[in-house]
């Protein structure tokens, strides 16, 4: 026979308790992971395949699994490039060789695919999956540096891609996200660190 460890409490507070071994609570949550695109080499990256060493890189506790009884409802998809602001020479006419153009190349030719168990969802063109929220602000410059310098920063922006209907990750169900470049690895100016974010709601034991 189970005992309600929260008694006595007001009835109106019952659904807000934070400890109850017999029920689940649903909270806002994201699942995220980080991997590196290697310039002119990478054609495919699999996310959520391992447990990252620090929380800035990822927050899963098992490779490609949610522990029982946790489950996750995916509502939105995000891809974020961990790039910095750069100063580049504008160069000759033609494509602007820069960190900004690196992201243009990655987004123009990349493909996003979500895998749940043995089922595939997508593919989506990568340019449909923006980051939306990131550091934004003006950049100015002054001083004696040579002319024709460009200060630039690139990121995928725009409304978040909403999954409708939402997709559900069951407890202990394998999942991952694959970014691929089917036409071949883009030739960038440097490697790019990418994070994939699944935004939604987590169900977990109330304990």
VONU-53108 format. One record per residue: z, x, y of N, C-alpha, C in turn; residue in three letters; residue number from 1. Coordinates in steps of 0.1 Angstrom, whole numbers. Each point is the difference from the previous one (the first is absolute). Layout:
# VONU-53108
    npz    npx    npy   capz   capx   capy    cpz    cpx    cpy   aa    i
      Z      X      Y      Z      X      Y      Z      X      Y  ALA  NUM
...
# end
This chain:
# VONU-53108
    npz    npx    npy   capz   capx   capy    cpz    cpx    cpy   aa    i
      0      9    -12      0     -9     12      0      9     12  UNK    1
    -10     -3      9     -1      9     12      9     -5     11  UNK    2
      4      9      9      9     -4     11     -7      3     13  UNK    3
      1     -9      9     -6      1     13      9     10      8  UNK    4
     -4     12      1      8     11      7      1     -2     15  UNK    5
     -8    -10      5      0     -1     15     10    -11      5  UNK    6
      5     -8     -9      9    -11      4     13      6      5  UNK    7
      6     -7     10     -5    -12      7     -8      4     12  UNK    8
    -12     -7      2     -8      2     12     -5    -14      4  UNK    9
     -4     -1     13     -6    -13      4    -13     -3     -8  UNK   10
     -2    -12     -3    -12     -4     -8    -12      4      7  UNK   11
     -1     -1     14    -12      3      7     -4     14     -1  UNK   12
     10      9     -4     -3     14     -1     -5      4    -14  UNK   13
      0     -9     -9     -2      3    -14    -14      8     -2  UNK   14
    -10     -5      7    -13      6     -2     -2     14      7  UNK   15
     11      4      7     -1     13      7      8     11     -6  UNK   16
      7     -3    -11      8     10     -7     -8     13     -4  UNK   17
      7     11      0     -7     13     -4      4      5    -13  UNK   18
      9     -8     -7      3      5    -14      2    -12     -9  UNK   19
     -9     -1    -10      0    -10    -10     -8      4    -12  UNK   20
      6      4    -11     -8      5    -11     -9    -10     -7  UNK   21
      2    -13      4     -8    -11     -7    -12     -5      8  UNK   22
     -2      6     12    -11     -5      8     -8     11      5  UNK   23
    -12     -3      6     -9      9      7      0     -3     15  UNK   24
     -1     11      8     -2     -2     14    -14      5      4  UNK   25
     -6     -6     10    -13      4      4      1      6     14  UNK   26
     -5     12      2      1      7     13    -14      5      5  UNK   27
     -2      2     13    -12      6      4      0     15     -4  UNK   28
    -12      5     -4      0     13     -6    -14      6      1  UNK   29
     -1     13     -1    -13      6     -2      1     10    -12  UNK   30
    -11      2     -7     -1     11     -9    -10     10      6  UNK   31
      3     13      0    -10      9      6      0     14     -8  UNK   32
    -11      7      1     -1     13     -6    -10      8      8  UNK   33
      1     13     -1     -8      9      8     -7     11     -9  UNK   34
    -13      2      3     -7     10     -7     -9      7     10  UNK   35
     -6     12     -4     -9      8      8    -14     -1     -4  UNK   36
     -9     -3     10    -14      1     -3     -4     15      3  UNK   37
     -6      7     -9     -4     14      1    -14      0      5  UNK   38
     -2      7     11    -13      0      7    -11      5    -10  UNK   39
    -11     -8     -1    -12      3     -7      2      1    -15  UNK   40
     12     -5     -5      3      1    -14      3    -14     -6  UNK   41
      9     -7      7      5    -12     -6    -10    -11      0  UNK   42
     -1     -7    -11     -9    -12     -1      9    -12     -5  UNK   43
     12      2     -4      9    -10     -5     14      4      1  UNK   44
      9     -9      5     14      2      1      7    -12     -6  UNK   45
     10      2     -8      8    -10     -6     14      0      6  UNK   46
      4    -11      6     13     -1      6     10     -8     -9  UNK   47
     13      3      1     11     -5     -8      0      5    -14  UNK   48
     -6     11     -2     -1      6    -13     12      9     -3  UNK   49
      8      4     10     12      8     -2     10     -4     10  UNK   50
     12      6     -1     12     -2      9      0     11     10  UNK   51
     -1     -3     12      0     10     11     14      6      2  UNK   52
      0     12      5     13      7      1      8     -5     12  UNK   53
     -6     -5     10      7     -5     12     -5    -13      4  UNK   54
      8     -8      8     -3    -14      3    -11     -1     11  UNK   55
     -3     11      7    -11     -1      9    -14      0     -7  UNK   56
      0      4    -13    -12      0     -8     -2    -12     -9  UNK   57
     11     -6     -5     -1    -11     -8     13     -6     -4  UNK   58
      1    -12     -4     13     -7     -3      1     -6    -14  UNK   59
    -10      3     -9      2     -6    -13      9      9     -8  UNK   60
      7     -5    -10     10      7     -8     -5      3    -14  UNK   61
    -11     -6     -4     -7      3    -13    -14      1      3  UNK   62
     -8      8     -7    -14      1      2     -7    -13     -4  UNK   63
     -6     -6     10     -8    -12     -2      7    -12     -6  UNK   64
     13     -1      1      8    -11     -6     11     -4     10  UNK   65
      4    -13     -1     12     -5      6     10     -2    -11  UNK   66
     12      4      2     10     -1    -10      4    -15     -2  UNK   67
      4     -4    -12      4    -13     -3     14     -2      7  UNK   68
      3    -11      7     -8    -12      2     -8     -1     13  UNK   69
     -4     11      6     -7      0     12    -14     -5     -1  UNK   70
     -5     -7      9    -14     -4      1     -4      0     15  UNK   71
    -13      0      2     -5      2     14    -12    -10      2  UNK   72
      0     -6     12    -11     -9      4     -8      7     11  UNK   73
    -12      4     -3     -8      8     10     -7    -10      9  UNK   74
      2      2     13     -6     -9     10    -10      7      9  UNK   75
      2     13      2     -9      8      9     -2     14     -6  UNK   76
    -12      5      4     -4     14     -4     -1      8     12  UNK   77
      4     13     -1     -1      9     11     -4     14     -5  UNK   78
     -8      7      8     -2     15     -3      2      7     14  UNK   79
      9     10     -1      4      7     12     -4     15     -2  UNK   80
     -6      6     10     -3     14      0     10      8      8  UNK   81
      7      9     -6     11      8      7     -6     11      8  UNK   82
     -8     -4     10     -6     10      8      7      3     13  UNK   83
     -3     10      7      6      4     12    -10     -1     12  UNK   84
      5      1     12     -9      1     11     -6     14      1  UNK   85
    -13      2      3     -6     13      0     -8      2     13  UNK   86
     -3     13      3     -9      3     10    -12      8     -6  UNK   87
    -12     -6      2    -12      6     -5    -10      3     10  UNK   88
     -9     10     -2    -11      2      8    -11    -11     -2  UNK   89
     -5     -5     10    -10    -11     -2    -12      4     -7  UNK   90
     -4     13      1    -11      6     -9    -13     -5      5  UNK   91
    -10      2     -9    -14     -4      3     -2    -15     -3  UNK   92
    -11     -5      4     -4    -14     -2      0     -3    -15  UNK   93
      4    -12     -3      0     -4    -15     14     -4     -3  UNK   94
      3      0    -13     13     -4     -5     11      8      5  UNK   95
     11     -6      5     11      7      6      9      5    -11  UNK   96
      0     13     -3      8      6    -11     14      0      5  UNK   97
      9     -8     -6     13     -2      5      9     -7    -10  UNK   98
     13     -1      2      9     -8     -8     -4    -14      1  UNK   99
     -4     -5     12     -4    -14      2    -12     -3     -9  UNK  100
    -10      9      0    -12     -3     -8      3      1    -15  UNK  101
     10      8     -4      4      1    -14      4    -14     -5  UNK  102
      8     -7      8      4    -14     -4    -12     -9      0  UNK  103
     -9      1      9    -12     -8      0     -7      2    -13  UNK  104
     -2     12     -4     -7      3    -13      8     -6    -12  UNK  105
     13      2      0      8     -5    -11     -1    -16     -1  UNK  106
      2     -6     12     -1    -15      0    -14     -6     -3  UNK  107
    -10      7      5    -13     -5     -1     -5     -1    -15  UNK  108
      5     10     -8     -6      2    -13     11     -3    -11  UNK  109
     12     -2      4     11     -2    -10      1    -14     -6  UNK  110
      5     -2    -11      2    -13     -7     15     -1     -5  UNK  111
      5    -12      2     14     -3     -3      0     -9    -12  UNK  112
      8      3    -11      1     -8    -11     15     -1     -5  UNK  113
      4    -12     -3     14     -2     -5     -1     -4    -15  UNK  114
      9      7     -8      0     -3    -14     14     -5     -4  UNK  115
      1    -12     -6     12     -5     -5     -2     -2    -15  UNK  116
      8      7     -8     -2      0    -15    -14      4     -3  UNK  117
     -7     -8     -8    -14      4     -3    -10     -8      9  UNK  118
      4     -6     11     -8     -8      8     -3      8     14  UNK  119
    -12     -1      4     -4      7     13     -2    -11     11  UNK  120
      5      4     12     -2     -9     12     -7      9     10  UNK  121
    -10     -6      7     -9      7      8    -14      1     -7  UNK  122
     -7     10      4      2     11     10     -2     -6     15  UNK  123
      7      7      9     -1     -3     14     -5     12      7  UNK  124
    -10     -1      9     -3     12      8     12      5      8  UNK  125
      2     13      0     12      5      6      2     -4     15  UNK  126
    -11     -2      7      1     -3     14      6    -14      2  UNK  127
      1     -8    -11      6    -13      1     15      0     -1  UNK  128
      6     12     -3     14      1     -3      6     10     10  UNK  129
      4     -5     12      5      8     11     15      3     -1  UNK  130
      5      9      8     14      2      0      7    -10     10  UNK  131
     -6     -3     11      4    -10     10     11      6      8  UNK  132
     12      3     -6     11      5      8      2     15     -1  UNK  133
      0      7     12      1     14      0      3      4     14  UNK  134
      2     13      2      3      5     14    -13     -1      8  UNK  135
      2     -6     12    -12     -1      9      5      4     14  UNK  136
     -9      6      8      4      4     13    -11      8      6  UNK  137
      0      2     14    -11      8      6      3     14     -1  UNK  138
    -11      8      1      1     15      0     -7      5     13  UNK  139
      7      9      7     -6      7     11      0     15     -1  UNK  140
     -7      7      8      0     15     -1     -3      6     13  UNK  141
      6     12      2     -3      7     13      2     15     -3  UNK  142
     -6      8      8      2     15     -2    -13      7      0  UNK  143
      1     13     -5    -12      9      2     -8      1    -13  UNK  144
      2     -9    -10     -9      1    -12    -14     -2      4  UNK  145
     -9      4     -9    -14     -1      2     -4    -15      1  UNK  146
    -11     -3      6     -5    -14      2     -5     -5    -13  UNK  147
     -3    -13      0     -6     -7    -12     10     -1    -12  UNK  148
     13      0      3     10     -3    -10      2    -15     -1  UNK  149
      2     -4    -13      3    -15     -2     13     -1     -7  UNK  150
      8     -9      5     13     -3     -6     -1    -13     -8  UNK  151
      3      1    -13     -4    -11     -9     10     -3    -10  UNK  152
      1    -13     -5      8     -4    -10     -6    -12     -7  UNK  153
      0      0    -13     -7    -11     -8      9     -7     -9  UNK  154
     -3    -13     -2      8     -8     -9     -7    -13     -3  UNK  155
      2     -5    -12     -6    -13     -3      8    -11      7  UNK  156
     -7     -8      8      7    -10      8     -6    -14     -2  UNK  157
      7    -10      5     -6    -13     -2     10     -9     -7  UNK  158
     -3    -13     -1      8    -10     -7      3      5    -15  UNK  159
     12     -2     -5      3      3    -14     -8     -9     -9  UNK  160
     -4      6    -12     -7     -7    -10     10     -9     -8  UNK  161
     -1    -13      2      9     -9     -7     -6     -4    -14  UNK  162
      8      2    -10     -3     -4    -13      2    -15     -2  UNK  163
    -10     -8     -1      2    -15     -1    -10     -5    -11  UNK  164
      6     -4    -12     14     -1     -3      7     14     -2  UNK  165
     13      0      1      8     12     -2     -1      4    -14  UNK  166
      3     13     -3      0      6    -14     14      4     -3  UNK  167
      3     -2    -13     14      2     -5      1     11    -10  UNK  168
      9      9      2      3     11     -9     13     -4     -8  UNK  169
     -2     -1    -13     12     -4     -8      9     12     -3  UNK  170
     12     -3     -4      9     11     -5     -7      8    -11  UNK  171
      0     13      1     -5      9    -11    -15     -1     -2  UNK  172
     -7     -6     10    -15     -1     -1     -6     13      7  UNK  173
     -9      6     -7     -7     12      6     -8     -4     12  UNK  174
      1      8     11     -9     -3     12     -3     13      6  UNK  175
    -11      1      7     -4     11      9    -11     -4     10  UNK  176
     -3      8      9    -11     -1      9     -8     12     -1  UNK  177
    -13     -2      0    -10     10     -1     -9      0     12  UNK  178
      0     11      8    -10      2     10    -11      9     -5  UNK  179
    -13     -4      2    -11      8     -6    -11      1     11  UNK  180
     -8     11     -2    -11      2      8    -12      2     -9  UNK  181
     -7    -11     -4    -10      0    -10    -12      8      3  UNK  182
     -3      2     13    -12      8      4      3     15      0  UNK  183
     12      4     -3      4     14      0     10      3     11  UNK  184
      7     11     -1     11      3      9     -6      3     14  UNK  185
      5     -7     10     -5      3     14      4     15      4  UNK  186
     -8      6      7      2     13      5      7      0     14  UNK  187
     14      2     -1      8     -2     12      3     14      6  UNK  188
      7     -1     11      4     13      7     13      5     -6  UNK  189
      8     -8     -8     12      4     -6      5    -11    -10  UNK  190
     10      4     -8      6    -10     -9      6    -11      8  UNK  191
      2    -12     -6      6    -12      7     10     -6     -9  UNK  192
     12     -2      5     11     -6     -8      0    -15      3  UNK  193
     -1     -8    -11     -2    -14      0     12     -7     -6  UNK  194
      5    -11      6     10     -9     -6     -6    -14     -3  UNK  195
      3     -5    -11     -3    -14     -4     13     -8      1  UNK  196
     -1    -12      6     12     -8      2     -4    -14     -6  UNK  197
      8     -6     -8      0    -13     -5     11     -8      7  UNK  198
     -3    -10      8     10     -7      8      2    -14     -6  UNK  199
     13     -4     -1      2    -13     -6     15     -3     -1  UNK  200
      4     -5    -12     14     -4     -2      4      5    -14  UNK  201
     12      5     -1      6      5    -12     10     -9     -5  UNK  202
      0     -4    -13     10     -8     -7      9     10     -8  UNK  203
     13      0      2      9      9     -7     13     -8     -3  UNK  204
      7      6     -9     13     -6     -4     10      0     12  UNK  205
      7    -11      1     10      0     10     13      6     -6  UNK  206
      4     11      5     11      7     -7      9      7     10  UNK  207
# end
